[in-house]
Amino acid sequence: MKPPNVPVPQLGLERREILKLLTVGSVVSASGLLGCAETSKLAPPAPARTSAAPPPPPLRDFSFLQLSDTHWGYEGPANPEASHTLLDAVQTINASPLEPDFVVFTGDLTHTTDEPGVRRSRLKEFERIVSDLKVKNRFYLPGEHDAAPDGGAAFREIFGATYGAFDHGGIHFVRLDNVSANASVGDEQLDWLASDLSRLSHGTPLVLFAHRPLFKLFPSWDWSTRDGERVLELVQGFDAVTVFYGHIHQEHHVTTAGGVKHHAARSLIFPLPAPGSVPKKAPLPWDAESREHGLGYRAVAEAHGAAALTELAFAPQTTPNTPRSPAP
């Protein structure tokens, strides 16, 4: 599949090198994030502040990668090459001359299991594999496959807190956990988020990472967050808010109230059908003749002062039907 002729981040690399990297992940240009969301004229007034928030720091350009729904440990007909897909992605990123500031994994790092020992083993194997990435700053979100069976206990043992925030390059990033507590964010985390945002100027660009969509995309397929609207209420009034999420294993873009823009990433393991397009949600059949098998990621790049989003295909970097196992 030939990648479309679209703008790509101009980060001092040749176009062919960037396109090769985009086959395994989202390359996000920080300067483009200001164009990912704009203040809506219908946005409600900003919540009252007890004291004046400091002005946002100056934005500097940088890049980061997003990988989602790797489902390490999956075995089945939806991806007979699952044993090496994640390793291929690590290999391709490491071979690229691009040096992202960080990588974020937006949930379902591993495939679900009812066995606590197997769950911990898979999470540890995943962490060992991605620790080989040349990008040493890595952030992790749980998916329901990782955290729903035990409320995130195993995830926290290996990766630490299931949610948090950090500032980087003039942008405030928030990692949300909307899987550990019955497909909800929960009151405790909502209170933390309100406190975290209260110290920011509304001119600060916000990026939220979540596993599930924060809006009601298709609740009958479990494609929503029970209290996602409460999260979106908290970010109303900020000038630029962008949400990157996974879970639905396909490209999807929508803008909700206040100009909040939501972008779903494809999966690294198997695609799922468009919401409501079939009676029952199930992985799409593996197409042995396809080069990209419906797998891939979203690319975000600055173009003419706004963010241009393009979905590019994933093509395995190793010879098909030659599975590999992670190093012990």
Sequence and secondary structure as in RCSB ss.txt:
>XXXX:A:sequence
MKPPNVPVPQLGLERREILKLLTVGSVVSASGLLGCAETSKLAPPAPARTSAAPPPPPLRDFSFLQLSDTHWGYE
GPANPEASHTLLDAVQTINASPLEPDFVVFTGDLTHTTDEPGVRRSRLKEFERIVSDLKVKNRFYLPGEHDAAPD
GGAAFREIFGATYGAFDHGGIHFVRLDNVSANASVGDEQLDWLASDLSRLSHGTPLVLFAHRPLFKLFPSWDWST
RDGERVLELVQGFDAVTVFYGHIHQEHHVTTAGGVKHHAARSLIFPLPAPGSVPKKAPLPWDAESREHGLGYRAV
AEAHGAAALTELAFAPQTTPNTPRSPAP
>XXXX:A:secstr
          SSS HHHHHHHHTTSEEEEGGGGGGT    TT       SS           EEEEE    BT  
STT TTHHHHHHHHHHHHHHSS   SEEEEES  B   S HHHHHHHHHHHHHHHTTSS   EEEE  HHHHGGG
TTHHHHHHH  S EEEEETTEEEEE   STBTTB  HHHHHHHHHHHHTS TTS EEEE SS SS SBGGGTBS 
TTHHHHHHHTTT S EEEEE SSSS EEEEEGGGEEEEE   SS     TTSSSS       TT SSTT EEEEE
EEETTEEEEEEEE   SS TT       
